[in-house]
Amino acid sequence: MEDCVGFKVLPVKVNENSKVIRNLFLKMHLTRDKCAQKPEYQTLFVVGVPEFCNQKIMKHAFRRCGKVKSVFFHNEPTPIEPEVLPSKYFIPKSIKGFKVAYVVFAHTSGLENALSLKCTESEPFILSTQSAPITNIVNRWCENYNDNIVDVRELQSEIDTYMSEYDKTSAARIQIEKETVDNEDEDGWKTVSKKGRNPGFARKEAIKNNIMKNEAKKKIKKTLKNFYRFQIKETKINQLMELRNKFDNDKSKIELLKQSRKFKPF
């Protein structure tokens, strides 16, 4: 492998019989925004991943470097944590074309081994393995079609479970709001607290004035000033006239100060 602007170039082939050699660009994942699911010194950042590579293929391909915990794909580099889908029926939008991958190893040694791979065009890195073989495009279409067929009973069961949990959560939240907002004592008096979903704010004069100022600023920002060209020209002319008037006033003040001074050496 040779260095390429901070990346390691890894020549790869789909399988042993393939004649096409592609290049993957490898780098250690380092970013300012930390992500718990992509820990530093354990995550390999891979650029130029072909569309047909899925998580299983990448896991088994890089397993020779060390134990792989997880693999994440994105359209472009991003430090954001990947979204955890609550159900297999909420399928994310598939990435078209080449993509980037984050290969997370269980130990730092796996990342070190991946970055120290010594592969050449004569002996490239093979992506297809016996555990995760890469099939041809016709077979992949058939697999995608079969995966898109939904089991109606399983889907209905998952919907019922979700709605049951949602109803329980909603009922508990409503009960808590009733207990915290309205508490009636023995004499019939109700104590209204600031707790709840919308506690409000203290109605003070200072707070009211601040709110009015903020609203006025928002209105000023929304107002379109100097929208037309003639308005921009007029504004510039007016500013220039103001500067000239100010210059003349300052000049006359300086003359008055010179005339009123008592000490005149000349």
Secondary structure, 3 states (H helix, E strand, C coil): CCEECCEEEEEEECCCCCCCCEEEEEEECCCCCCCCCCCCCCEEEEEEECCCCCHHHHHHHHHHCCCEEEEEEECCCCCCCCCCCCCCCCCCCCCCCCEEEEEEECCHHHHHHHHCCCCCCCCCEECCCCCCCCCCHHHHHHHHHHHCCCCHHHHHHHHHHHHHHHHHHHHHHHHHHHHHHEEECCCCCEEECCCCCCCCCCCCHHHHHHHHHHHHHHHHHHCCCCCCHHHHHHHHHHHHHHHHHHHHHHHHHHHHHHHHCCCCCC
